[in-house]
Amino acid sequence: MASIYFQDHMKHNSCWGCGSSNEHGLKIKSYWDGDETVCIWQPKPYHHAVPETVLIGGLICTIMDCHSICTAIAHAYREEGRDLKNEPIIWYVTGGINVSFLKPTPMGGPVKLRATIKEVKGKKTIVSCNLTSFNELCATSEVTAVRVETDEWFKVHG
């Protein structure tokens, strides 16, 4: 099943949230489920806020952002009829994120992210994402993903 995870096929992805090559990172894994993408991620006990029974909000933002950006990248490859391993590399960055916390996200179990493409307009892709825990909706987000020219992006930013 590991061959279906987007992040395992993305070159240059050392991101703390979604990079497979970042040994200290969260290493979220995203995959297609029809026209939606899914990520199931298990927080560690030290990922808590105060009180220690809830997941910290900044980490919620991070995993929603990373899952959404990876969704935009995978969608672009899918639209071009290409595999994630194919050159040239397609890369997106976060142009904006809006997260709504609907209720505290409890610790102790995995969180599930589901994302869909809401709109594609030029270089911008709008991705909607929901986060559930114990089958309850805890947070929603909308991410504006912006496609960048990879040669220039990696030349300037490493």
HUWO-V48898 format. One record per run of one state. SS is the DSSP state (hx for helix, st for strand, lp for the rest). FROM is the first residue (numbers start at 1). TO is the last residue. If there is no record, write none. Layout:
{{SS,FROM,TO} {SS,FROM,TO}}
This chain:
{{lp,1,1} {hx,2,4} {lp,5,5} {hx,6,9} {lp,10,29} {st,30,33} {lp,34,35} {st,36,42} {lp,43,44} {hx,45,47} {st,48,48} {lp,49,53} {st,54,55} {lp,56,56} {hx,57,79} {lp,80,90} {st,91,101} {lp,102,105} {st,106,106} {lp,107,109} {st,110,121} {lp,122,123} {st,124,133} {lp,134,135} {st,136,148} {lp,149,149} {hx,150,157} {lp,158,158}}
